[in-house]
Amino acid sequence: MTTENDCPQNAKTGISAVVAIAGCLGLGQAIVFVSIPVLVDMTGLGPAALGTAVAIGTALFLVGAPYWGRQSDRRGRAPVARIAILGHGVSSLLLLASTGAALWDHIAAPVAFAGILASRIVYGLTVSGLYPTAQAWIADLTDPAGRLKAVATLSAGLSLGRIIGPMIAAAAAAIHMLGPLVALVLLAIPPLLLLNSAPDRRSARENGPVAPRLKLTDRRIAGPVLFGFLLHAAFGQVQFAAGLVLETRFGLASHAASSWLGILMTAAALAMLAVQLGVMRRLKAPRPSLLTVGAGLLTAAALILATGQTMAVFAAGFIGMGTAVALLIPTYTAACSLAVSPDQRGAAAGALGVAHTCGYTLAALMGGGLYGVDPLLPFAGCALIGTVLVVIALRLRFAMPAQDQKQKQRQEQGQADGPGRQTV
């Protein structure tokens, strides 16, 4: 039977392929994000209607992420990834067709909304499985000592995609206003070609016993899941309020605030990429101390954003926020993966996906309500959650890797049997 340490060159090639696939996902997310103002203009839909469609698609990640995570444990990583990539292509085609038809007055705005809503539903039900599957796939291709490095590389691939995405959207828009959506459709092709480059070590076990369902409250993953939920609840508030604060604090018009927000988000993404490649890839194991440092930096960055009165200080807050996220996400993701057996890695990644989505949902509710009371409150909320995360990190102990638990049990059994006997 093939083990995780076999064929290191194949594993290295496979990791690169999975990272590239995840990078394409980041590209697509960035293209959609920067295209929202243009979509509003081309379809005649208001921001609220478009936001509703996006929110419904995002909410479906709560269903899709855990379901496809479990399916990748049972059916293999490649089949689930293929479904997600094809779903991305179909969703993008629906978005392009609906927007183009509305632009050329072939359909009315309500019909365009129905098409865009269908696009986001397909996206939420299928693409939700891609990142949990990629996380589990990376875990399959690495041993525990290389897990944190591989997860950091996967996160770096997403960050790089989110940096390049706006550039591709801008270049495509210069050719035609529908260019970014055409690029979005074409993005489904490279991941499909890359699928065969990554060895799928789960497919050989799909006829084996089915692992028990993994609950969010399972003690092995409860700490990382809680950390992921609170982090996204904190960071999401900043994302919601930052553009509005740029308008009020610096007296910018809406289009100028959007441009500055794009610059600041790019700076944060570059900081994330630098930390993921320059720091996290050099570490061999996730440590709770990384969570303590990251949570402290998150709190400090939120306070800088709340009080900064110049654009340079505001940018420093964004860079600090990106650095904190780059320290935190790979650490608790690797810890979550190491805590479960190989046949539950997809389920564990799906649980993290649910936590992230719930955190962002709470952030949207909190950010809007708090900003209505006082523009500084979303940043204060982020700082408060960051402080809570510091306390949790100081008390958190990562679960022992599943294979190390089995080895320890064998050693203890051997000691119980006496020095003259060996366990088989």
C-alpha positions as CSV (number, residue, x, y, z in Angstrom):
1,M,0.0,0.0,0.0
2,T,1.2,3.5,-0.8
3,T,2.1,5.5,2.3
4,E,2.4,9.2,2.8
5,N,6.2,9.1,2.6
6,D,6.4,7.2,-0.7
7,C,7.2,8.9,-4.0
8,P,8.4,12.3,-2.6
9,Q,8.8,13.7,-6.1
10,N,5.3,12.8,-7.1
11,A,4.1,14.3,-3.8
12,K,5.9,17.5,-4.5
13,T,4.5,17.7,-8.0
14,G,1.0,16.9,-6.6
15,I,1.3,19.7,-4.0
16,S,2.2,22.2,-6.6
17,A,-0.8,21.1,-8.7
18,V,-3.2,21.4,-5.8
19,V,-1.8,24.8,-4.9
20,A,-2.2,26.0,-8.5
21,I,-5.8,24.8,-8.5
22,A,-6.5,26.7,-5.2
23,G,-4.8,29.8,-6.8
24,C,-7.3,29.7,-9.6
25,L,-10.1,29.7,-7.0
26,G,-8.5,32.9,-5.5
27,L,-8.3,34.4,-8.9
28,G,-12.0,33.8,-9.5
29,Q,-13.0,35.3,-6.2
30,A,-11.0,38.4,-6.8
31,I,-12.4,38.9,-10.3
32,V,-16.0,38.7,-9.0
33,F,-15.2,41.0,-6.1
34,V,-13.8,43.8,-8.3
35,S,-16.5,43.3,-10.9
36,I,-19.4,44.0,-8.6
37,P,-19.7,47.8,-9.4
38,V,-19.7,47.0,-13.2
39,L,-22.2,44.2,-12.7
40,V,-24.6,46.7,-11.0
41,D,-24.2,49.1,-14.0
42,M,-24.6,46.4,-16.7
43,T,-27.6,44.6,-15.2
44,G,-29.5,47.5,-13.8
45,L,-29.8,45.7,-10.5
46,G,-29.3,47.6,-7.3
47,P,-26.4,46.7,-4.9
48,A,-28.9,45.2,-2.5
49,A,-30.2,42.7,-5.1
50,L,-26.7,41.7,-6.1
51,G,-25.6,41.4,-2.5
52,T,-28.6,39.2,-1.8
53,A,-27.6,36.8,-4.6
54,V,-24.0,36.7,-3.4
55,A,-25.1,36.2,0.2
56,I,-27.3,33.2,-0.7
57,G,-24.5,31.6,-2.6
58,T,-22.1,32.1,0.3
59,A,-24.7,30.7,2.8
60,L,-24.8,27.5,0.8
61,F,-21.1,26.9,1.8
62,L,-22.6,25.9,5.1
63,V,-24.1,22.9,3.4
64,G,-21.6,22.3,0.6
65,A,-18.3,22.5,2.5
66,P,-18.9,19.7,5.1
67,Y,-20.8,17.5,2.6
68,W,-18.1,17.6,-0.1
69,G,-15.4,17.3,2.6
70,R,-16.9,14.0,3.7
71,Q,-17.4,12.9,0.1
72,S,-13.7,13.5,-0.6
73,D,-12.9,11.1,2.2
74,R,-15.1,8.5,0.7
75,R,-14.8,8.9,-3.0
76,G,-11.4,10.4,-3.4
77,R,-10.1,14.0,-3.7
78,A,-9.9,14.2,-7.5
79,P,-13.6,13.4,-8.3
80,V,-14.8,16.0,-5.8
81,A,-12.4,18.6,-7.1
82,R,-13.5,17.9,-10.6
83,I,-17.2,18.5,-9.6
84,A,-16.2,21.8,-7.9
85,I,-14.2,23.0,-11.0
86,L,-17.0,22.1,-13.4
87,G,-19.5,23.9,-11.1
88,H,-17.2,26.9,-11.2
89,G,-17.4,26.8,-15.0
90,V,-21.2,26.4,-15.1
91,S,-21.6,29.2,-12.6
92,S,-19.4,31.5,-14.5
93,L,-21.2,30.8,-17.8
94,L,-24.6,31.6,-16.1
95,L,-23.1,34.9,-14.8
96,L,-21.7,35.8,-18.2
97,A,-24.9,34.9,-20.1
98,S,-27.2,36.8,-17.6
99,T,-25.0,39.9,-17.5
100,G,-24.5,40.0,-21.3
101,A,-28.2,39.5,-22.1
102,A,-29.1,42.3,-19.7
103,L,-26.4,44.6,-21.1
104,W,-27.8,44.2,-24.6
105,D,-31.4,44.5,-23.4
106,H,-32.4,41.0,-24.3
107,I,-33.8,40.3,-20.8
108,A,-35.3,42.5,-18.1
109,A,-33.5,43.1,-14.8
110,P,-35.7,40.6,-12.8
111,V,-34.7,37.8,-15.3
112,A,-31.1,38.9,-15.0
113,F,-31.4,38.6,-11.2
114,A,-32.8,35.1,-11.6
115,G,-29.8,34.1,-13.8
116,I,-27.3,35.6,-11.4
117,L,-29.0,34.0,-8.4
118,A,-28.9,30.6,-10.2
119,S,-25.2,31.2,-10.9
120,R,-24.5,31.8,-7.2
121,I,-26.5,28.8,-6.1
122,V,-24.5,26.5,-8.4
123,Y,-21.4,28.2,-7.1
124,G,-22.3,27.7,-3.5
125,L,-23.4,24.1,-3.9
126,T,-20.3,22.9,-5.8
127,V,-17.3,25.2,-5.4
128,S,-17.7,25.1,-1.7
129,G,-16.1,21.6,-1.9
130,L,-12.9,22.8,-3.6
131,Y,-10.9,24.3,-0.7
132,P,-11.8,21.6,1.9
133,T,-10.8,19.0,-0.6
134,A,-7.5,20.9,-1.4
135,Q,-6.7,21.1,2.3
136,A,-7.3,17.3,2.8
137,W,-5.4,16.5,-0.5
138,I,-2.4,18.5,0.8
139,A,-2.5,16.6,4.0
140,D,-2.6,13.3,2.1
141,L,0.6,14.2,0.3
142,T,2.6,15.3,3.3
143,D,3.9,13.7,6.6
144,P,3.2,15.5,9.9
145,A,6.6,17.3,9.8
146,G,5.8,18.9,6.5
147,R,2.1,19.7,7.1
148,L,2.4,23.3,8.2
149,K,4.8,24.1,5.3
150,A,2.3,22.6,2.8
151,V,-0.7,24.3,4.3
152,A,1.2,27.6,4.3
153,T,2.0,27.1,0.6
154,L,-1.7,26.4,-0.1
155,S,-2.7,29.6,1.6
156,A,0.0,31.5,-0.3
157,G,-1.5,30.1,-3.6
158,L,-4.8,31.6,-2.6
159,S,-3.2,34.9,-1.7
160,L,-1.3,35.1,-4.9
161,G,-4.5,34.4,-6.9
162,R,-6.3,37.3,-5.0
163,I,-3.4,39.6,-5.9
164,I,-3.3,38.7,-9.6
165,G,-7.1,38.5,-10.0
166,P,-7.7,42.3,-10.1
167,M,-4.9,42.7,-12.6
168,I,-6.4,40.2,-14.9
169,A,-9.8,41.8,-14.5
170,A,-8.4,45.2,-15.3
171,A,-6.6,43.9,-18.4
172,A,-9.7,42.0,-19.6
173,A,-12.0,45.0,-19.0
174,A,-9.7,47.1,-21.2
175,I,-10.6,44.8,-24.1
176,H,-14.4,44.7,-23.4
177,M,-16.5,45.4,-20.4
178,L,-17.6,41.7,-20.3
179,G,-13.9,40.7,-20.5
180,P,-13.5,39.9,-16.8
181,L,-16.5,37.5,-16.9
182,V,-15.1,35.8,-20.0
183,A,-11.8,35.4,-18.1
184,L,-13.8,33.9,-15.2
185,V,-15.2,31.2,-17.5
186,L,-11.8,30.4,-19.0
187,L,-10.4,30.0,-15.5
188,A,-12.1,26.6,-15.2
189,I,-9.8,25.1,-17.9
190,P,-6.3,25.1,-16.2
191,P,-7.5,23.4,-13.0
192,L,-9.1,20.6,-15.0
193,L,-5.8,20.0,-16.8
194,L,-3.9,20.0,-13.5
195,L,-6.0,17.4,-11.8
196,N,-4.1,14.5,-13.3
197,S,-0.8,15.9,-11.9
198,A,-1.7,15.2,-8.3
199,P,-1.8,11.6,-7.0
200,D,-5.1,10.8,-5.3
201,R,-4.3,8.6,-2.4
202,R,-7.8,8.5,-1.1
203,S,-9.2,6.8,-4.2
204,A,-7.5,3.5,-3.3
205,R,-9.4,3.5,0.0
206,E,-12.8,4.4,-1.1
207,N,-14.1,0.9,-0.6
208,G,-12.9,0.7,3.0
209,P,-14.9,1.3,6.2
210,V,-16.6,4.7,6.4
211,A,-15.2,6.9,9.1
212,P,-17.7,8.2,11.8
213,R,-19.2,11.6,11.2
214,L,-17.0,14.4,12.6
215,K,-18.8,16.9,14.7
216,L,-17.8,20.5,15.2
217,T,-17.6,19.9,18.9
218,D,-15.2,17.0,18.6
219,R,-12.5,17.7,21.1
220,R,-9.7,17.0,18.5
221,I,-10.8,19.9,16.3
222,A,-12.9,22.1,18.6
223,G,-10.0,24.5,19.3
224,P,-9.1,25.2,15.7
225,V,-12.8,25.4,14.6
226,L,-13.5,28.0,17.4
227,F,-10.4,29.9,16.4
228,G,-11.4,30.0,12.7
229,F,-14.9,31.2,13.6
230,L,-13.8,34.0,15.8
231,L,-11.0,35.1,13.4
232,H,-13.3,35.5,10.5
233,A,-15.9,37.2,12.7
234,A,-13.2,39.8,13.6
235,F,-11.5,40.2,10.3
236,G,-14.9,40.3,8.4
237,Q,-16.0,43.4,10.4
238,V,-12.9,45.3,9.2
239,Q,-13.5,44.3,5.6
240,F,-17.1,45.5,5.9
241,A,-16.4,48.9,7.5
242,A,-13.0,49.9,5.9
243,G,-14.4,51.3,2.7
244,L,-17.1,53.3,4.5
245,V,-14.5,54.7,7.0
246,L,-12.2,55.7,4.1
247,E,-15.1,57.9,2.8
248,T,-15.9,59.5,6.2
249,R,-12.5,59.8,7.7
250,F,-10.5,61.0,4.7
251,G,-13.3,62.8,2.8
252,L,-13.1,60.5,-0.3
253,A,-15.7,60.0,-2.9
254,S,-17.1,56.5,-3.2
255,H,-15.1,55.6,-6.4
256,A,-11.9,57.0,-4.8
257,A,-12.6,55.0,-1.6
258,S,-13.1,51.9,-3.6
259,S,-9.8,52.4,-5.4
260,W,-8.0,53.0,-2.1
261,L,-9.6,49.9,-0.6
262,G,-8.3,47.9,-3.5
263,I,-4.8,49.2,-2.9
264,L,-5.0,48.5,0.8
265,M,-6.3,45.0,0.3
266,T,-3.5,44.3,-2.2
267,A,-1.0,45.5,0.4
268,A,-2.5,43.2,3.0
269,A,-2.4,40.3,0.5
270,L,1.3,41.0,-0.2
271,A,2.0,40.9,3.5
272,M,0.2,37.6,3.8
273,L,2.1,36.2,0.9
274,A,5.4,37.3,2.4
275,V,4.7,35.7,5.7
276,Q,3.3,32.5,4.3
277,L,6.3,32.0,2.0
278,G,9.1,33.6,4.1
279,V,8.1,32.4,7.7
280,M,5.4,29.7,7.8
281,R,7.1,27.5,5.2
282,R,10.2,27.4,7.3
283,L,8.4,26.0,10.4
284,K,8.0,22.2,10.8
285,A,5.0,22.1,13.2
286,P,2.1,24.3,14.2
287,R,2.6,25.9,17.6
288,P,0.1,27.6,19.9
289,S,2.6,30.4,20.4
290,L,2.0,31.4,16.7
291,L,-1.6,31.8,17.5
292,T,-0.8,34.0,20.5
293,V,1.4,36.3,18.4
294,G,-1.0,36.4,15.5
295,A,-4.0,37.2,17.8
296,G,-2.0,39.9,19.5
297,L,-1.1,41.4,16.2
298,L,-4.7,41.3,15.0
299,T,-5.7,43.2,18.1
300,A,-3.0,45.8,17.6
301,A,-3.8,46.2,13.9
302,A,-7.5,46.8,14.7
303,L,-6.6,49.5,17.2
304,I,-4.3,51.2,14.6
305,L,-7.2,51.2,12.0
306,A,-9.5,52.6,14.6
307,T,-7.2,55.5,15.5
308,G,-5.1,56.2,12.5
309,Q,-5.7,59.6,11.0
310,T,-3.4,59.4,8.0
311,M,-3.5,57.0,5.0
312,A,0.0,55.7,5.8
313,V,-1.1,54.7,9.3
314,F,-4.3,53.2,7.9
315,A,-2.2,51.2,5.4
316,A,0.0,50.0,8.3
317,G,-3.1,48.6,10.0
318,F,-4.1,46.7,6.9
319,I,-0.6,45.2,6.6
320,G,-0.6,44.2,10.2
321,M,-4.0,42.6,9.7
322,G,-2.8,40.6,6.7
323,T,0.3,39.5,8.6
324,A,-1.8,38.3,11.5
325,V,-4.2,36.3,9.3
326,A,-1.1,34.7,7.5
327,L,0.2,33.5,10.9
328,L,-3.2,32.3,12.2
329,I,-4.9,30.4,9.3
330,P,-2.1,28.0,8.3
331,T,-1.4,27.3,12.0
332,Y,-4.8,26.2,13.1
333,T,-5.6,24.6,9.7
334,A,-2.5,22.3,10.0
335,A,-3.3,21.6,13.7
336,C,-6.8,20.5,12.7
337,S,-5.5,18.3,9.9
338,L,-2.9,16.6,12.2
339,A,-5.5,15.9,14.9
340,V,-7.6,13.5,12.8
341,S,-7.1,10.3,11.0
342,P,-6.5,10.3,7.2
343,D,-10.1,9.2,6.5
344,Q,-11.5,12.3,8.3
345,R,-9.2,15.0,6.8
346,G,-11.8,16.1,4.3
347,A,-14.5,16.2,7.1
348,A,-12.1,18.3,9.3
349,A,-11.5,20.7,6.4
350,G,-15.2,21.0,5.8
351,A,-15.8,21.8,9.5
352,L,-13.3,24.7,9.2
353,G,-15.1,25.9,6.1
354,V,-18.4,26.0,8.1
355,A,-16.6,27.9,10.9
356,H,-15.2,30.5,8.4
357,T,-18.6,31.0,6.7
358,C,-20.4,31.4,10.1
359,G,-17.8,33.9,11.2
360,Y,-18.2,36.0,8.1
361,T,-22.0,35.9,8.4
362,L,-21.7,37.1,12.0
363,A,-19.3,39.8,10.9
364,A,-21.7,41.1,8.3
365,L,-24.5,41.3,10.9
366,M,-22.2,42.9,13.6
367,G,-20.3,45.2,11.2
368,G,-23.4,46.8,9.8
369,G,-25.1,47.2,13.1
370,L,-22.0,48.5,14.9
371,Y,-21.1,50.9,12.1
372,G,-24.6,52.4,12.3
373,V,-24.0,53.2,15.9
374,D,-20.4,54.5,15.6
375,P,-18.0,54.1,12.7
376,L,-15.2,53.0,15.1
377,L,-17.2,50.2,16.7
378,P,-16.4,47.5,14.0
379,F,-12.7,48.0,14.7
380,A,-13.3,47.9,18.4
381,G,-15.3,44.7,17.9
382,C,-12.3,43.2,16.0
383,A,-9.9,44.3,18.8
384,L,-12.2,42.7,21.4
385,I,-12.4,39.4,19.6
386,G,-8.6,39.5,19.0
387,T,-8.1,39.9,22.8
388,V,-10.4,36.8,23.3
389,L,-8.3,34.9,20.8
390,V,-5.1,35.8,22.7
391,V,-6.6,34.3,25.9
392,I,-7.8,31.2,24.0
393,A,-4.3,30.7,22.4
394,L,-2.6,30.9,25.8
395,R,-4.8,28.0,27.0
396,L,-4.9,26.0,23.8
397,R,-3.1,22.7,23.4
398,F,-3.0,21.1,20.0
399,A,-4.2,17.5,19.8
400,M,-1.5,14.9,19.1
401,P,-1.3,13.8,15.5
402,A,-3.5,10.7,14.9
403,Q,-0.7,8.5,13.8
404,D,1.4,9.6,16.8
405,Q,-1.5,8.7,19.1
406,K,-1.5,5.1,17.7
407,Q,2.3,4.9,18.1
408,K,2.0,6.0,21.7
409,Q,-0.8,3.5,22.4
410,R,1.4,0.7,20.9
411,Q,4.3,1.8,23.1
412,E,2.1,1.9,26.2
413,Q,0.8,-1.5,25.4
414,G,4.3,-2.8,25.0
415,Q,5.3,-1.5,28.4
416,A,2.2,-3.1,29.9
417,D,3.1,-6.5,28.4
418,G,6.5,-6.4,30.1
419,P,10.1,-5.9,28.9
420,G,10.3,-9.4,27.6
421,R,7.4,-9.2,25.2
422,Q,6.8,-7.2,22.0
423,T,3.5,-6.0,20.6
424,V,2.7,-7.0,17.0
